[in-house]
Amino acid sequence: MHDHNDQEPIGSVPALFPIRQERQRLDDLLTQELLDAAVRVIAGPVTPTIDLAAFRRELAGFDFTEPRPIDELLAWTVARMEEGVVHVTHPRYFGLYNPSPTFPAQCADRIAASFNPQLATSTTSPVPVEIEAHVIRAVARRAGLPPQAGGHFTSCGSEANYTALVCALTRCNGHFATMGSRSFEGPPVFYVSRESHLAWLKIAHQAGIGRSAVRLVATDGCGRMDPDALSRTLIDDRERGCVPVMIAATAGTTNAGMIDPLLDCAKLARFARAWYHVDAAWGGALIASERLRHVLDGIEQADSITIDAHKWFATTMGCGMFITRHPEVLSSAFQVSTTFMPSNLPQVDPYVTSIQWSRRFLGLRLFLSLGAAGWVGYAQHVEHSTELAALLRQRLERCGWSVINDSPLAVLCIKPPSGFDKARPLVSRLLAAGRAWVAAAMFEGEEIIRACVTNGESSEHDVDELVMALEAAAVA
Ligand SMILES: Cc1ncc(COP(=O)(O)O)c(C=O)c1O
């Protein structure tokens, strides 16, 4: 007796919906291809080697008139990916916060792709919705928020930060939902440091309050928001008739991993009666470590927090989280009612408490990773990164290089020894050699080399290799 997947149903397209045995053969083939590629990636260059002009010509050959065998397509794709991306899975990728993903998160993606649940409502996906809510509550509690705190997974940190602004505007003015920024007596404005992640400008634009609503507050010379400058800007704005709606402190600036003075920002937000958001997109993972979490003191006072699981929690991309102590504000910001949805319950249905409607099962990535490693495993993971960063600092300083940020996270802003070339040309040479990946960036007005430990499998040997690669790329 055959069951459904042993025979092609009449009318279905076998290339899109192969029978069970064929799926199994292709699954095994792909698994093997990916395992082999992972071994080659680690042994090869970190940077792309593809000839992009040739690749574009090859791609033009895909005019989709004739079907091609899936075996061929899979092998082709894996091969081109090997040549055509910066390898964040390489242990000498010391780059932006793109992690080498955890294995449980990769398993989660397979499971989500297989069942393909729609997480808009609990009615259609009760188990996934409960799992996501459970993880969000666990992270919120770990960050020190009260038991009623809630939130949801987002596509990325920018979506979570955008959610924070919408909540701030909605709570600040009861008419914002219907009238938008016209409901305010003066222009609504919000405060971030000039070292914050500048997606805030796009967020202000999308929210309809305009890019000029973003106050880029001065820093203290060490990359942290200066509370005196924040206080002065708030007073000036009030005097000019602007309405401060939110202070967003950054816990782990993108360039330098600096943490704004969270307690001062909380106090000023209370004083200004503004929403207090903490953008802990990367640094938030420190809640896992009993030894290091004190650097986030003050995060527990936040009205809302952004943490990206796809950064230091090392899930696959993109997997942000928005957490708030006021879940009721989410439902007033995102409530909508339709006849075609099977339910409309702000307590459980994500589509009425968040920006997204159709929703992928992202939270499973962190559920399985946390489940398999526990907080204790993540504590070890983040501490390993900070220890390697400290080691890198030591090695560089011994060779006459300097590190000009003082971050408790795993990122260094490096300057070559005096008399050597500037950061940007040096980084270009280093990337051309392909032995390691670092970024060129600015920190407090200075051009620097930014090296960040993002790969949970990087080792002391990789730190030594990076130092050698930097020395080789330095030209007097
Ligand atoms: C501090 C901070 N906030 C927000 C973001 C934006 O996150 P995403 O790229 O997930 O949108 C980043 C990204 O690096 C970041 O470092």
The ligand as an SDF file (V2000), in Angstrom:
LIG
                    3D

 16 16  0  0  0  0  0  0  0  0999 V2000
   23.3020   48.3780   18.0170 C   0  0  0  0  0  0  0  0  0  0  0  0
   22.5720   47.8990   16.7980 C   0  0  0  0  0  0  0  0  0  0  0  0
   21.2590   48.1770   16.6730 N   0  0  0  0  0  0  0  0  0  0  0  0
   20.5490   47.7900   15.6100 C   0  0  0  0  0  0  0  0  0  0  0  0
   21.1550   47.0910   14.5850 C   0  0  0  0  0  0  0  0  0  0  0  0
   20.3300   46.7090   13.3910 C   0  0  0  0  0  0  0  0  0  0  0  0
   20.0890   45.3540   13.4480 O   0  0  0  0  0  0  0  0  0  0  0  0
   19.6310   44.5500   12.1390 P   0  0  0  0  0  0  0  0  0  0  0  0
   20.8110   44.5590   11.2280 O   0  0  0  0  0  0  0  0  0  0  0  0
   19.3040   43.2030   12.6820 O   0  0  0  0  0  0  0  0  0  0  0  0
   18.4700   45.2620   11.5770 O   0  0  0  0  0  0  0  0  0  0  0  0
   22.5070   46.7690   14.6660 C   0  0  0  0  0  0  0  0  0  0  0  0
   23.1630   46.0250   13.5930 C   0  0  0  0  0  0  0  0  0  0  0  0
   24.3540   45.8100   13.6020 O   0  0  0  0  0  0  0  0  0  0  0  0
   23.2300   47.1870   15.7990 C   0  0  0  0  0  0  0  0  0  0  0  0
   24.5310   46.9290   15.9240 O   0  0  0  0  0  0  0  0  0  0  0  0
  1  2  1  0
  2  3  1  0
  2 15  2  0
  3  4  2  0
  4  5  1  0
  5  6  1  0
  5 12  2  0
  6  7  1  0
  7  8  1  0
  8  9  2  0
  8 10  1  0
  8 11  1  0
 12 13  1  0
 12 15  1  0
 13 14  2  0
 15 16  1  0
M  END
$$$$
